[in-house]
Amino acid sequence: MGLFLSIPIKALLGLGFLSLLTGCTGDVVDLDSPAHQQLLENDRQEQTQYEGQMIRLDLTKALDRAVEMNLDARVAALDMVVKDGNLTMKELEVLPQVKSSRTTMIRSDLGASSSRSIQSGLQSLEPSQSSDRRRMVGEMQASWNLLDAGLALAETYRLQDESAITRERYVKVVQNIERDVYAAYWRAWEYQQTKTQTANIIASSNRQIGNLSKAIDKNLLSSDEGSQKISELSDRQKTLREMDQILSSADIELKALLSYPQSVTLELEAPPSVRSDIQALLAGKIPNQEWSALKSRPELREEVLNKNIAIKSVREEIFKTFPGAQLLFSYNNDSNSFLQEKQWSNFSFGLTQNILNVLTLPMRFQAAKDKERQADAHRQALEAALLAQVHLGRQSLAQSLILCRDAERSAVNVANRAYAKTQKSKTGFAAGGEAVLAKLDSQIGAMARATACTNMQDSYAALINSLGRHIDHQTLMVAEMNASPVQPPQLGGQHGQ
């Protein structure tokens, strides 16, 4: 009796606690309202702490910050948290359902009743009362449907694979971020090395163009000859500006990837040379690298998990045709003073069968098997595409390495010619205009080298990505990819490096 007397108090406390939880939830934000404005300001508040600062970075710090602070990585990490929470909630559905109720029942009259004889049709019992006008009834019921519990348990196994998929997607997001940051860092660093010299040479060529224009106006230089020289300078200026613009965009891209405001000034340290790692990758055995991609690429690991989900879905469809066993236990209390026993318990056991589930099993089974075959076909198509990426990545890296070396040699040759022209102009053996033109050519050569070599770094990061590996934030280890031929991997499970 004391158990049910305390239930109303517990219920009130529970309702009060729910009210507190409701108050702890976020407020609805109307578009274009002051709350909307405040929401956007709060979103930017984290970045405003860096406004106008100069931040010194090396490549390792940049990669570490990108993984920690990049918004795409945060979203992917939260997806994992949400999916794990859904898994926990589904696991709780396996437990029996427990319900408790406490009801006050009040009649407007005494609720008297009588009986009539079925033989004589005469009233055989005077109107009498068998229930109080006001009474309280309580029930605590525990029910467990074994079929539903089994299906919920089977679904938790499927949700475990879905949760693993979110982890693989997070790994892929991180790998893509590392690739983008690595390539953007190299371009931004090259831009920082060349931007001052580029600006000085463009300013010098502008002065030369001005001098040529004045010489034409004063008839010190023929119009045809002067116009030709101005055209040569302008064409080279245009080429240099275009190359400078390509590299300058990397500074904006890098700040966005690192979640820094654009007002920040980044001072980048020289990234470490990876020429030896590039040579090791290109010298690596292709079968080893193919297996590395098949074993490690998060996209393919996800498809293996999708295959597992399809198989488990087939089992669930078969499981649904089994009869359901319903267990029910209840403890009851009734304050009716006319009852001999005011507390009692009930137990029941029943079997139920959904006939429709039995009749539709062939169709549901076939649909589930079709999804399984679809998962196989999708995985096999993805395997072919990923292997092609490995070969294309090797080819691109090899070509970009050659182009980088050619651009380096060309830049040295052009710089030597520019130096010779400059020395001749100082001694009077060459015109000043020729020296300016040579400096423009030299800077164009330097920019071409920077562009070609940053493309090589991009190809290097792309190949690492196509192998399903992370760019090591300290030093890239490629020995594992060049070891003896690996055996066919056991796919599935959690990805780790």
HELIX and SHEET records of a PDB file:
HELIX    1   1 GLY A    2  LEU A    5  1                                   4    
HELIX    2   2 ILE A    7  CYS A   24  1                                  18    
HELIX    3   3 PRO A   34  THR A   48  1                                  15    
HELIX    4   4 LEU A   59  MET A   69  1                                  11    
HELIX    5   5 LEU A   71  LEU A   92  1                                  22    
HELIX    6   6 LEU A  146  ASP A  217  1                                  72    
HELIX    7   7 SER A  223  LEU A  257  1                                  35    
HELIX    8   8 ARG A  275  ALA A  283  1                                   9    
HELIX    9   9 ILE A  286  SER A  296  1                                  11    
HELIX   10  10 PRO A  298  PHE A  319  1                                  22    
HELIX   11  11 ILE A  355  LEU A  359  1                                   5    
HELIX   12  12 LEU A  361  THR A  427  1                                  67    
HELIX   13  13 GLY A  432  SER A  466  1                                  35    
HELIX   14  14 ALA A  479  ASN A  482  5                                   4    
SHEET    1   A 2 MET A  54  LEU A  57  0                                        
SHEET    2   A 2 THR A 265  LEU A 268  1                                        
SHEET    1   B 4 GLN A  97  ILE A 106  0                                        
SHEET    2   B 4 ARG A 134  ASN A 145 -1                                        
SHEET    3   B 4 GLY A 324  ASP A 334 -1                                        
SHEET    4   B 4 GLN A 343  THR A 352 -1                                        
SHEET    1   C 2 SER A 113  ARG A 116  0                                        
SHEET    2   C 2 GLN A 123  SER A 128 -1                                        
END                                                                             
